[in-house]
Amino acid sequence: MTDQDQLPLEGTRDGDTFDPVVDTVPLNNQMVRVWCVMHDGLWRSLPVIADGTGDPEASISARLRDFRKPQFGGHQVLRRRQKGWRLNEYRLVWNDSPPPTAKQIVAATADRGFVSHPARIVQQARNEVRRAATEGGRDARH
């Protein structure tokens, strides 16, 4: 993948413990997995997101914060407390930047060794690409 077709979900991060050589690829992988679960704009708790991505809740929380940063699109991540519970839910509100297409998600995840839950997400993206192809080749936006 070249810089021109880099997903808006990929990039370097900051912080005292961030090591670009070791951390960039794994954190970009997490960002793509979290986006795959959250892109539909529905409210989800960290345990639900973790079930969908296979990533730890603390990592997901950090990736949700990353979505707000300008280098990752400056999107809104809303938070609300579940009624009757001491548990927060999160909702990703994508801004005007075009979201990755299903084709981009498949390309971005094909070489990343997704296993378990993320494999279902990749399969869903592949199914959308196939469905778009059978519907006259329209681009399947995810």
C-alpha positions as CSV (number, residue, x, y, z in Angstrom):
1,M,0.0,0.0,0.0
2,T,1.4,3.4,-1.0
3,D,1.1,6.6,0.9
4,Q,-1.5,7.8,-1.7
5,D,-3.9,5.0,-0.9
6,Q,-3.1,4.8,2.8
7,L,-6.2,4.5,4.9
8,P,-7.0,7.5,7.1
9,L,-6.8,5.0,10.0
10,E,-3.1,4.5,9.7
11,G,-0.2,6.6,10.9
12,T,2.2,7.2,13.7
13,R,1.2,8.0,17.2
14,D,2.7,10.1,19.9
15,G,3.5,9.5,23.6
16,D,6.4,8.6,25.8
17,T,6.1,4.9,25.4
18,F,5.4,4.8,21.6
19,D,8.1,3.2,19.6
20,P,7.5,3.7,15.9
21,V,9.5,0.7,14.8
22,V,7.7,-1.7,17.1
23,D,4.3,-0.2,17.6
24,T,3.2,1.4,14.3
25,V,2.0,-1.7,12.4
26,P,0.2,-3.4,15.4
27,L,-1.6,-0.2,16.4
28,N,-2.6,0.5,12.8
29,N,-4.0,-3.0,12.7
30,Q,-6.0,-2.3,15.8
31,M,-7.3,0.9,14.4
32,V,-8.6,-0.9,11.3
33,R,-10.3,-3.6,13.4
34,V,-11.9,-1.0,15.7
35,W,-13.1,0.9,12.6
36,C,-14.6,-2.3,11.1
37,V,-16.7,-2.7,14.3
38,M,-17.6,0.9,14.9
39,H,-18.1,2.3,11.4
40,D,-21.9,1.9,11.4
41,G,-22.4,4.6,14.0
42,L,-24.1,2.3,16.6
43,W,-23.5,2.6,20.3
44,R,-21.2,-0.1,21.8
45,S,-19.5,-0.7,25.1
46,L,-15.8,-1.6,25.3
47,P,-16.6,-5.3,26.0
48,V,-18.8,-5.5,22.9
49,I,-16.1,-3.8,20.8
50,A,-13.5,-6.2,22.3
51,D,-15.6,-9.1,21.4
52,G,-15.7,-7.9,17.8
53,T,-12.0,-7.1,17.4
54,G,-10.3,-9.6,19.7
55,D,-8.3,-6.7,21.2
56,P,-8.0,-5.7,24.9
57,E,-10.5,-3.0,26.1
58,A,-7.6,-0.6,27.1
59,S,-6.2,-0.8,23.6
60,I,-9.7,-0.1,22.1
61,S,-10.1,2.9,24.3
62,A,-6.8,4.3,23.1
63,R,-7.8,3.7,19.5
64,L,-11.1,5.4,20.0
65,R,-9.2,8.4,21.3
66,D,-7.0,8.2,18.2
67,F,-10.0,8.7,16.0
68,R,-10.4,12.2,17.5
69,K,-6.8,13.2,16.5
70,P,-6.4,15.3,13.3
71,Q,-3.9,12.8,11.8
72,F,-6.6,10.2,11.9
73,G,-9.4,12.3,10.6
74,G,-10.6,14.3,13.6
75,H,-13.8,12.3,13.9
76,Q,-16.2,12.5,16.8
77,V,-16.3,9.7,19.3
78,L,-19.3,10.2,21.5
79,R,-19.7,8.6,25.0
80,R,-22.8,7.9,27.1
81,R,-23.4,5.9,30.2
82,Q,-25.6,2.8,29.8
83,K,-28.9,3.3,31.7
84,G,-28.8,1.5,35.0
85,W,-25.2,0.4,34.5
86,R,-21.8,1.9,35.4
87,L,-20.7,1.1,31.8
88,N,-20.0,3.6,29.0
89,E,-21.0,3.1,25.4
90,Y,-19.2,4.7,22.5
91,R,-20.3,5.8,19.0
92,L,-18.1,6.8,16.1
93,V,-19.4,9.7,14.0
94,W,-17.4,9.8,10.8
95,N,-16.7,13.4,9.5
96,D,-16.8,14.5,5.9
97,S,-13.7,12.6,4.9
98,P,-14.6,9.6,2.8
99,P,-14.6,6.4,4.7
100,P,-12.6,3.4,3.5
101,T,-14.4,1.3,1.0
102,A,-14.9,-2.4,1.6
103,K,-12.1,-3.0,-1.0
104,Q,-9.7,-0.9,1.0
105,I,-10.6,-2.8,4.2
106,V,-9.9,-6.1,2.5
107,A,-6.6,-4.8,1.1
108,A,-5.6,-3.3,4.4
109,T,-6.4,-6.5,6.3
110,A,-5.3,-9.2,3.8
111,D,-1.7,-9.3,5.0
112,R,-2.3,-8.6,8.6
113,G,-2.9,-12.1,9.9
114,F,-6.4,-11.5,11.3
115,V,-7.7,-14.4,13.3
116,S,-10.8,-15.2,15.3
117,H,-13.3,-12.3,15.4
118,P,-11.6,-10.0,13.0
119,A,-11.7,-12.7,10.4
120,R,-15.5,-12.4,10.4
121,I,-15.2,-8.7,9.8
122,V,-12.9,-9.2,6.8
123,Q,-15.3,-11.8,5.4
124,Q,-18.2,-9.3,5.7
125,A,-16.1,-6.8,3.8
126,R,-15.3,-9.4,1.1
127,N,-19.0,-10.2,0.9
128,E,-19.8,-6.5,0.3
129,V,-17.3,-6.3,-2.4
130,R,-18.8,-9.4,-4.1
131,R,-22.4,-8.0,-3.7
132,A,-21.3,-4.6,-5.2
133,A,-19.7,-6.5,-8.2
134,T,-23.0,-8.3,-8.8
135,E,-25.0,-5.1,-8.5
136,G,-23.4,-3.5,-11.6
137,G,-19.9,-2.8,-10.2
138,R,-21.0,0.0,-7.9
139,D,-18.4,0.8,-5.2
140,A,-19.4,-0.7,-1.8
141,R,-18.8,1.9,0.8
142,H,-18.4,0.5,4.3
